[in-house]
């Protein structure tokens, strides 16, 4: 009950923090905290060089089936957030498709390591989150933010992450015991573990792209900001276009 109340308060706060968009108009996201953001960005880049990039390189040396299985399991787990957001956005077809994928891959796919759902005609669709749902509802981005470790965000996306982390009733872990499915609460530690693992997976898939971007960018901070904001707008519009050379990931895990 406390988490539900906290979530409702967060949703009310965002209405005070973020001005709604003018209908049909594109608004530029302001970098209200640029000085602080640049300091945080530099910290994240330091952590990337010391920790996350070496871990990603080590991860890439694992056998391909292990990396594919890990990526599949993370994708399967993300449906626990995607499905309620499909419903919030009125996309009931995707909600049904992703629900079927979750059940099939969690059981026949052994906790999502394999993807038999695709063979049954339930293809993988775009991930959705609470930040995207707020955007679809017309809530503006607010100021651009760079979060420690987590990387690029906005006021709206930060609140969306807060809702995901604290919405215990929406986070569940489906487990099979004695041939019966049961559902137990997904702990915050599970949420953070999935975020970190997803970040390493994304970083490993884009080692060369990040190196090239860092080498060729006159202002790496501005480049990352631009790409992140472009990617978020693309996802809210459900556009099929791809953001630069980035592969299979979310820009909110950029700094991991």
Secondary structure as UniProt FT lines:
FT   HELIX           2..17
FT   TURN            23..24
FT   TURN            32..33
FT   HELIX           34..47
FT   HELIX           48..52
FT   HELIX           53..60
FT   HELIX           64..88
FT   TURN            89..90
FT   HELIX           92..107
FT   TURN            108..113
FT   HELIX           116..119
FT   TURN            120..121
FT   HELIX           130..136
FT   TURN            137..138
FT   STRAND          144..147
FT   TURN            148..150
FT   STRAND          151..154
FT   HELIX           155..166
FT   TURN            168..170
FT   STRAND          172..177
FT   TURN            178..179
FT   STRAND          180..185
FT   HELIX           188..205
FT   HELIX           207..216
FT   HELIX           220..236
FT   TURN            237..238
FT   TURN            244..245
FT   HELIX           251..253
FT   TURN            254..255
//
